[in-house]
Amino acid sequence: MSARHPIHPADPALLHLTGPQLTELIVELRSESREFGLLWPSAHPGEVNLSGRRLVNLGNIPASTLINLLALLREYKRNRDGGGHRCSGL
């Protein structure tokens, strides 16, 4: 998994993901993104939450989006903490 090479939603490898594996990825995304103020799942459009800020519901997203978001967060953290190469275009 790499932020530079995102997974396509129709990638056949995604067909083998089980419910428990997807749940683990969701838990990991929630954990990894919390420090950036990203909360999953968020509220429906128009709802006011979190100190008066409006939130948006993402709805059903493909597993590839979940995996690609995790890759972006990991790469950002790795670069921020001084390891790895810088992300281009982010």
MOZITA-V75305 format. One line per field, one symbol per residue. ss: DSSP state (H for helix, E for strand, - for the rest). psi: psi as a letter, one per 30 degrees, with the letter a starting at -180 (. if undefined). burial: + if it has 24 or more other ideal C-beta (glycine too) atoms within 12 Angstrom, else -. A space follows every 50 residues. Layout:
ss = ???
psi = ???
burial = ???
This chain:
ss = -E--E------HHHHH--HHHHHHHHHHHHHHHHHH-----------EE- --EE--------HHHHHHHHHHHHHHHHHH----------
psi = kkffilkkfgkfffffkleeeeeeeeeeeeeefefggjkkllllkfkkli hgkklkkfaklleeeeeeeeeeeeeeeeeegglalkkkg.
burial = --+---+-----------------++--+--++------+---------- ------------+++++++++++++---------------
